[in-house]
Amino acid sequence: DVKVTQSSRYLVKRTGEKVFLECVQDMDHENMFWYRQDPGLGLRLIYFSYDVKMKEKGDIPEGYSVSREKKERFSLILESASTNQTSMYLCASRVAGDPYGNTIYFGEGSWLTVV
Amino acid sequence: AQSVTQPDIHITVSEGASLELRCNYSYGATPYLFWYVQSPGQGLQLLLKYFSGDTLVQGIKGFEAEFKRSQSSFNLRKPSVHWSDAAEYFCAVVKMVSSYKLIFGSGTRLLVRP
């Protein structure tokens, strides 16, 4: 069974802290994504990685960075957390190539509260 | 630029009633279109998708969607809603440049009355 695992489901962090959100997939997928989900705004793409050590900014990359040192792991980093980064964060992965035929798989999400 | 709009933030239907969730897309050519469902506390699950061929596509859990080019729409339907269908539904389009990123609408939350 396909699996995208976000190890931290619920986090509470203080303003200014450095925050790491980890995502691991066991399907040998090349593409990995980080989305942010907010009520009324849907899912917005933060960063996309099309393979190891390769990344591309999404629609809202400000305040975030990412790391992809190994194929199975894609980390989202908040260098200095702020209250407006309180949100649900979703990781996803997909086989590269055919964007229609290759299904994108999602993790269960990480709820981050910044106080 | 490709985008999708879901005009309804919330929809409430009675159990057993029919359902239609609206999705409008903005794209010059035929887009890759998807519907996803998110149950409370869960990630997203693919319901169905469309690119070409028959404009009426069948998905999982008894859902279907119809692609209408003239209306730029890809509405999701179900003839008889079950209480377990209460969830948030997202329409999405693949951005057809470089890396084929998936772009989502703002979502429609479905509430089911007993």
Contacts between the chains, C-beta under 8 A, distances in Angstrom:
chain1	res1	chain2	res2	distance
A	4	B	43	7.3
A	31	B	99	7.5
A	33	B	101	7.4
A	33	B	102	7.4
A	35	B	104	7.7
A	40	B	9	6.5
A	40	B	106	5.8
A	40	B	107	7.9
A	41	B	106	5.8
A	42	B	6	7.6
A	42	B	90	6.1
A	42	B	104	4.5
A	42	B	105	5.4
A	42	B	106	4.0
A	42	B	107	4.9
A	43	B	44	7.8
A	43	B	90	6.7
A	43	B	104	4.1
A	44	B	104	7.6
A	45	B	101	5.8
A	45	B	102	7.6
A	45	B	103	7.1
A	48	B	99	5.9
A	48	B	101	5.6
A	50	B	99	5.4
A	56	B	98	7.4
A	56	B	99	5.8
A	58	B	101	6.8
A	59	B	103	8.0
A	90	B	43	6.3
A	90	B	44	7.2
A	92	B	43	8.0
A	92	B	44	7.8
A	92	B	102	7.9
A	99	B	32	6.0
A	99	B	94	4.6
A	99	B	100	3.5
A	99	B	102	7.7
A	100	B	32	4.7
A	100	B	49	6.7
A	100	B	51	4.8
A	100	B	94	7.0
A	103	B	46	5.7
A	104	B	46	7.6
A	104	B	102	5.9
A	106	B	43	3.6
A	106	B	44	4.4
A	106	B	45	7.7
A	107	B	43	5.3
A	108	B	41	7.2
A	108	B	42	5.8
A	108	B	43	4.6
A	109	B	41	7.8
A	109	B	42	7.7
A	109	B	43	5.9
